[in-house]
Amino acid sequence: MKDFTEADIDRIEEIIDHQDVEEARRELRDLHPADIAELFQSLNLKQAEWVFNLIEDNEKKADVLMELDEDDRKKILETLDPEQIGHFIDLLDTDDAVDLIQELDAEDRDEVIQHIDNMEQAGDIVDLLQYDEDTAGGLMGTEFISVNENWSMPECLKEMRRQAEDLDDIYYIYVVDDENRLKGVLPLKKMITHPSVSKIKHVMDPNPVSVRTETPVDDLAIDFEKYDLVAMPVIDSIGRLVGQITVDDVMDEVREQSERDYQLASGISSDVDADDSIFTQTKARIPWLLIGIIGGLVNSVILTGFEAQIAAVTTLAIFIPLIGGTGGNVGVQASAIVVQGLANGRLDLNDAWRQIGRECLVALLNAIVISTVVLIYVLLTQPHMYAVAFAVAASLFCVVIFATVFGTFVPLTLEKLKINPALATGPFIQITNDVVGLLIYVGMSVWMLRMIPLH
């Protein structure tokens, strides 16, 4: 792998400017596809297109396409005709080929598929396109080695050699029955130590970890981590072996999902990158900013109704940011714990009420500590302002309880409704807690001022 320095980029741009084909090709021959993809990030589209067309090995070209980030790949694809794209797809594994085709416009997909020379590959791709891209079926490839449980070891080795000719990598040898149902995995050690075994089924490891085609990506990631796998077989509804998922595909998908969740939690409504256009970034950011403005306007309406009390006791205004900030922080903490638990599989929807109960106990302890500290502080800094001190302390106590329960309940509800629970860790929680916290503070202050006169 190569780390490009600014000097490297300048030198390569100079080669491109001088259209030095031979020097450019010498540079490209020694670069890994991932390095070329990284280089493209520093070039404009015209330069990247020129460099891409100079890559001599078509397999390397196809690999470079898959190493590019989605935006850069789309730009390069727009410079290619359907026949060229179809030729590159011929050189890719089916899972990568499906990923590439899914990025094309709907009207271009059929034309590209028609230009795939390998009809078996084309058929597999058409089948895989039927699966949701966020499921095991959408991620799997059809390149793997399988042997029949009734074969002898010599028969098995002969068939494995034949199948291996078309594969770049071999992870596991899967064992199936006459109906192609997955029965086990054949470890390499047993191939070596049992060279003359009568039937493979006598030495295979039965009941391998597998997933169904409809299994969501999040569950896949949990299984890969739990069982320390590098690949996993995929079966259909009746147990037939239909594909294989490798750990790199799962990690790529998890990384993309994490990026989406992080942006969603930050109040960015769609997937954007730092180099996206100003209009694209503005469009992604503005929805939650407008919702935040609405929340602020609601708060101003609440304070307008409380204007007389603030005018009479200006000290009350000092603690408004404290109430809102505490509620937002507590809510985000609670929701983050739940979202993390749902993501790593340690929290199940069946445990929802138990989790809410646990969070209530945590909230109670936090509320007691926070309200007590603030009560002492106000009494020390604002002598004789007992109504204000108790109003602030009591409001904080209620706000911490509400924010914790709300921050726990919302992501669980979103998960139940099949909506990304990461939404609950962002502006939604903060805005809601700001408004509710201010309502609690206003109500508590009015009540305390009536119960405890200032003089």
C-alpha positions in Angstrom: 0.0 0.0 0.0 1.2 3.5 -0.8 0.6 6.8 1.0 0.6 9.6 -1.5 2.4 12.7 -0.5 1.7 16.1 -1.9 4.9 15.8 -4.0 3.6 12.4 -5.4 0.3 14.1 -6.4 2.1 17.0 -8.0 4.4 14.6 -10.0 1.5 12.5 -11.2 -0.5 15.6 -12.2 2.5 16.8 -14.1 2.6 13.5 -16.0 -1.1 13.8 -16.8 -0.6 17.4 -18.0 2.2 16.3 -20.3 0.1 13.3 -21.5 3.1 11.1 -20.9 1.4 7.7 -21.5 4.4 5.5 -21.0 5.4 7.1 -17.7 1.8 7.0 -16.5 1.5 3.3 -17.2 4.8 2.6 -15.4 3.4 4.4 -12.3 0.1 2.5 -12.5 1.7 -1.0 -13.0 3.1 -1.0 -9.4 0.0 0.5 -7.7 -2.6 -1.6 -6.0 -6.2 -0.9 -7.1 -7.0 0.6 -3.7 -4.0 3.0 -4.2 -5.3 4.0 -7.6 -8.7 4.7 -6.1 -7.1 6.8 -3.4 -5.2 8.7 -6.1 -8.4 9.5 -7.9 -9.6 11.5 -4.9 -6.9 14.1 -5.7 -7.7 14.3 -9.4 -10.5 16.0 -11.3 -12.8 13.9 -13.4 -11.0 14.6 -16.7 -7.6 13.5 -15.1 -9.2 10.5 -13.4 -10.8 9.4 -16.7 -7.4 9.7 -18.5 -5.6 7.6 -15.9 -8.4 5.0 -15.7 -8.2 4.4 -19.5 -4.4 3.9 -19.3 -4.8 0.9 -16.9 -3.7 -2.0 -19.1 -5.2 -4.9 -17.1 -9.0 -5.1 -17.4 -9.3 -7.0 -14.2 -7.3 -4.3 -12.4 -9.6 -1.7 -14.0 -12.6 -3.6 -12.6 -11.0 -3.8 -9.1 -10.3 -0.1 -9.3 -13.9 0.6 -10.0 -15.0 -1.3 -6.9 -12.4 0.4 -4.7 -13.6 3.9 -5.6 -16.1 5.6 -3.3 -19.7 5.7 -4.6 -19.6 9.2 -5.9 -16.3 8.8 -7.8 -17.4 5.4 -9.2 -20.6 7.0 -10.5 -18.6 9.7 -12.3 -16.4 7.1 -14.0 -19.3 4.9 -14.9 -21.0 7.9 -16.6 -18.0 8.0 -19.0 -18.4 4.4 -20.0 -20.9 2.8 -22.4 -23.0 -0.2 -21.4 -20.8 -2.6 -23.3 -17.7 -1.5 -21.4 -19.5 -1.8 -18.1 -20.8 -5.2 -19.0 -17.3 -6.3 -19.8 -16.0 -5.2 -16.4 -18.9 -6.9 -14.6 -17.8 -10.1 -16.3 -14.5 -9.9 -14.4 -16.1 -9.2 -10.9 -17.4 -11.6 -8.3 -21.2 -11.6 -8.3 -21.6 -9.7 -5.1 -19.4 -6.9 -6.4 -21.2 -7.0 -9.8 -24.6 -6.6 -8.1 -23.3 -3.7 -6.1 -22.1 -2.0 -9.2 -25.3 -2.6 -11.2 -27.4 -1.3 -8.3 -25.7 2.1 -8.7 -26.8 2.4 -12.3 -30.0 4.1 -13.4 -32.9 1.6 -13.7 -33.1 2.1 -17.5 -29.3 1.3 -17.9 -29.3 -1.9 -15.9 -31.0 -4.2 -18.4 -28.8 -2.9 -21.2 -25.6 -3.5 -19.2 -26.8 -7.0 -18.2 -27.3 -7.9 -21.9 -23.6 -7.1 -22.5 -22.4 -9.6 -20.0 -20.7 -12.4 -21.9 -20.9 -15.0 -19.2 -24.5 -16.1 -19.2 -24.2 -18.0 -15.9 -22.8 -14.9 -14.3 -25.6 -12.8 -15.8 -28.2 -15.2 -14.5 -26.8 -15.1 -11.0 -26.7 -11.3 -11.0 -30.4 -11.2 -12.1 -31.3 -13.6 -9.3 -29.3 -11.6 -6.7 -30.9 -8.3 -7.8 -34.2 -9.6 -6.4 -32.9 -9.4 -2.9 -33.0 -6.3 -0.7 -29.4 -4.8 -0.7 -29.5 -4.6 3.1 -30.0 -8.4 3.6 -27.8 -11.4 3.3 -29.2 -12.2 -0.1 -28.2 -8.7 -1.3 -24.7 -9.1 0.0 -23.9 -12.7 -0.9 -21.8 -13.9 -3.8 -22.3 -17.2 -5.7 -18.6 -18.0 -5.9 -17.8 -20.9 -3.4 -16.8 -24.5 -3.4 -19.3 -27.2 -2.4 -19.0 -31.0 -2.3 -21.5 -33.8 -1.9 -21.7 -35.5 1.5 -21.6 -38.9 -0.2 -18.4 -38.4 -2.2 -15.1 -40.0 -1.2 -12.1 -37.8 -0.5 -10.5 -38.4 -3.9 -13.8 -37.5 -5.6 -14.0 -34.5 -3.4 -10.5 -33.3 -4.2 -11.0 -33.7 -7.9 -14.2 -31.6 -7.9 -12.6 -29.0 -5.6 -9.8 -28.5 -8.1 -12.3 -28.0 -10.9 -14.4 -25.5 -9.0 -11.3 -23.6 -7.7 -10.2 -22.7 -11.2 -12.8 -19.9 -11.4 -12.2 -18.6 -7.8 -9.9 -15.9 -6.6 -10.2 -16.9 -2.9 -11.3 -20.0 -1.0 -12.5 -19.7 2.5 -14.5 -22.8 3.4 -15.5 -26.1 1.7 -19.3 -26.5 2.1 -20.9 -30.0 2.2 -24.4 -30.4 0.7 -26.7 -33.4 0.2 -28.3 -34.5 -3.1 -30.9 -31.7 -2.9 -28.1 -29.1 -2.4 -29.1 -28.6 1.3 -26.2 -27.4 3.5 -25.1 -30.2 5.8 -21.6 -29.2 7.0 -18.2 -27.7 6.4 -15.1 -29.7 5.5 -12.0 -28.4 7.4 -8.6 -28.5 5.6 -7.1 -30.5 8.5 -9.5 -33.4 7.9 -8.7 -33.4 4.2 -5.1 -33.9 5.1 -5.6 -36.4 8.0 -8.3 -38.5 6.3 -7.1 -38.8 2.7 -8.9 -42.1 2.1 -12.2 -41.6 4.0 -15.1 -43.5 2.4 -17.6 -40.6 2.6 -17.1 -36.9 3.3 -20.1 -36.8 5.7 -18.1 -39.0 8.2 -15.4 -36.3 8.7 -17.3 -33.0 8.0 -18.2 -30.6 10.8 -22.0 -30.7 10.9 -24.5 -27.9 11.5 -22.3 -24.9 10.4 -23.3 -21.4 11.3 -25.4 -20.1 8.4 -27.8 -17.3 7.6 -31.0 -17.1 5.6 -31.2 -14.8 2.5 -33.6 -12.4 4.3 -31.3 -11.9 7.3 -30.7 -8.1 7.9 -27.1 -6.8 7.7 -27.0 -5.8 11.3 -27.7 -9.4 12.4 -25.0 -10.6 10.0 -22.4 -8.4 11.6 -23.3 -9.7 15.1 -22.9 -13.3 13.9 -19.5 -12.7 12.2 -18.2 -11.1 15.4 -19.7 -13.7 17.7 -18.3 -16.7 15.8 -15.1 -15.1 14.5 -15.9 -16.0 10.9 -14.2 -14.9 7.7 -17.1 -16.2 5.5 -20.6 -17.5 6.1 -22.9 -19.7 3.9 -26.3 -18.4 2.9 -29.3 -20.7 2.6 -32.8 -20.2 1.3 -36.1 -21.0 3.1 -35.7 -24.8 2.7 -32.0 -24.9 3.6 -30.4 -25.0 0.2 -27.0 -23.5 -0.2 -27.3 -20.4 -2.4 -24.4 -18.2 -1.6 -21.6 -17.0 0.6 -20.9 -13.8 2.4 -17.3 -12.7 3.3 -16.3 -10.6 6.2 -15.0 -7.7 4.1 -18.5 -7.3 2.5 -20.1 -7.1 5.9 -17.6 -4.7 7.3 -18.0 -2.4 4.3 -21.8 -2.4 4.9 -21.4 -1.9 8.6 -19.0 1.1 8.0 -21.5 2.7 5.6 -24.3 2.1 8.1 -22.2 3.6 10.9 -21.5 6.7 8.8 -25.2 7.1 8.0 -26.1 6.7 11.7 -23.5 9.2 12.8 -24.8 11.8 10.3 -28.4 11.1 11.3 -27.5 11.5 14.9 -25.9 14.8 14.0 -29.0 16.1 12.3 -28.0 15.4 8.7 -31.0 14.0 6.9 -29.2 12.2 4.0 -25.8 10.7 3.2 -23.3 13.4 2.3 -19.5 13.7 2.0 -17.2 16.6 2.6 -16.6 17.1 -1.1 -20.3 17.2 -2.1 -21.7 20.4 -3.6 -22.8 23.2 -1.3 -26.4 22.7 -2.5 -26.3 19.0 -1.6 -24.9 19.6 1.9 -27.3 22.4 2.6 -30.3 20.3 1.5 -29.1 17.5 3.9 -28.6 19.8 6.9 -31.5 22.3 6.6 -34.4 20.1 7.7 -33.3 19.6 11.3 -32.1 23.1 11.5 -35.6 24.3 10.6 -37.1 21.9 13.1 -34.7 23.3 15.7 -35.9 26.8 14.8 -39.5 25.7 15.4 -38.4 24.3 18.8 -36.8 27.6 19.6 -39.9 29.5 18.6 -42.1 27.3 20.8 -39.8 28.0 23.7 -40.1 31.8 23.0 -43.9 31.4 23.1 -43.7 29.6 26.5 -41.4 32.3 27.9 -43.7 35.0 26.7 -46.5 33.5 28.8 -44.0 33.5 31.7 -42.8 37.1 31.1 -44.4 38.6 34.2 -42.8 36.1 36.6 -39.3 36.5 34.9 -39.7 40.3 35.2 -40.5 40.0 38.9 -37.8 37.4 39.6 -35.0 37.8 37.1 -33.0 35.1 38.7 -35.3 32.5 37.2 -33.9 33.4 33.7 -30.4 32.5 34.7 -31.2 28.8 35.0 -33.1 28.3 31.7 -30.0 27.2 29.8 -29.2 24.8 32.6 -32.6 23.1 32.4 -32.5 22.8 28.6 -28.9 21.6 28.4 -29.2 19.0 31.2 -32.4 17.6 29.6 -30.7 17.3 26.2 -27.5 15.7 27.6 -29.4 13.2 29.7 -31.7 12.2 26.8 -28.9 11.7 24.4 -27.0 9.6 26.9 -30.0 7.3 27.5 -30.8 7.0 23.8 -27.2 6.3 22.9 -27.0 3.4 25.3 -30.2 1.9 23.8 -29.1 2.4 20.2 -25.8 0.8 20.9 -27.5 -2.1 22.6 -29.8 -2.7 19.7 -26.9 -2.4 17.2 -24.6 -5.0 19.0 -27.5 -7.3 19.8 -27.1 -7.1 23.6 -30.6 -5.5 23.8 -33.7 -7.1 22.5 -37.1 -5.6 22.0 -38.5 -8.3 24.3 -36.4 -6.7 27.1 -37.8 -3.2 26.4 -39.7 -2.8 29.7 -36.7 -4.3 31.7 -34.4 -1.7 30.0 -36.9 1.1 30.8 -37.0 0.0 34.4 -33.2 -0.1 34.7 -33.0 3.4 33.1 -35.6 4.7 35.6 -33.4 3.6 38.5 -30.4 5.2 36.9 -32.4 8.3 36.3 -33.6 8.4 39.9 -30.0 8.3 41.2 -28.8 10.9 38.7 -31.7 13.2 39.4 -31.1 13.0 43.2 -27.4 13.9 42.8 -27.9 16.6 40.2 -30.9 18.3 41.9 -29.1 18.2 45.3 -25.9 19.8 44.0 -27.9 22.6 42.2 -30.1 23.2 45.2 -27.0 23.7 47.4 -25.4 25.9 44.8 -28.5 28.2 44.4 -29.0 28.5 48.2 -25.4 29.5 48.6 -25.3 32.0 45.7 -28.8 33.3 46.0 -29.5 33.7 49.7 -33.2 33.8 50.7 -34.3 32.8 47.1 -35.9 29.6 48.4 -38.6 29.5 45.8 -36.1 29.8 43.0 -33.8 27.2 44.5 -36.5 24.7 45.0 -38.0 25.4 41.6 -34.7 24.8 39.8 -33.9 21.7 41.9 -37.3 20.2 41.5 -37.4 21.0 37.7 -34.0 19.4 37.2 -35.2 16.3 39.1 -38.3 16.0 36.8 -36.4 16.8 33.7 -33.7 14.1 34.3 -36.4 11.5 34.9 -38.4 12.5 31.8 -35.4 12.8 29.5 -34.0 9.4 30.6 -37.4 7.6 30.1 -38.0 9.5 26.8 -34.5 8.9 25.5 -34.9 5.1 26.3 -38.5 4.8 25.0 -38.1 6.6 21.6 -35.3 4.4 20.1 -37.1 1.3 21.2 -40.3 2.5 19.6 -38.4 3.4 16.4 -36.8 0.0 16.3 -40.3 -1.6 16.7 -41.6 0.5 13.8 -38.6 -0.5 11.6 -37.2 3.1 11.6 -33.5 3.7 12.2 -33.2 4.2 16.0 -30.1 6.4 15.5 -32.6 9.2 14.8 -33.3 9.2 18.5 -29.7 10.2 19.4 -29.8 13.5 17.6 -31.7 16.8 17.4 -35.1 15.1 17.9 -34.3 14.2 21.5 -32.6 17.5 22.3 -35.4 19.7 20.8 -38.1 17.7 22.6 -36.3 17.8 25.9 -35.7 21.5 25.5 -39.4 22.2 25.1 -40.6 19.8 27.7 -37.9 20.9 30.1 -38.9 24.5 29.8 -42.5 23.7 30.3 -41.6 21.8 33.5 -39.5 24.7 34.7 -42.2 27.3 34.0 -44.8 25.2 35.7 -42.6 24.4 38.7 -41.5 28.0 39.1 -45.0 29.4 39.1 -46.1 26.8 41.6 -43.1 27.4 43.9 -43.6 31.2 43.8 -47.1 30.7 45.0 -46.1 28.2 47.7 -43.0 30.0 48.9 -43.2 33.8 48.9 -40.0 35.7 48.1 -40.3 37.9 51.2 
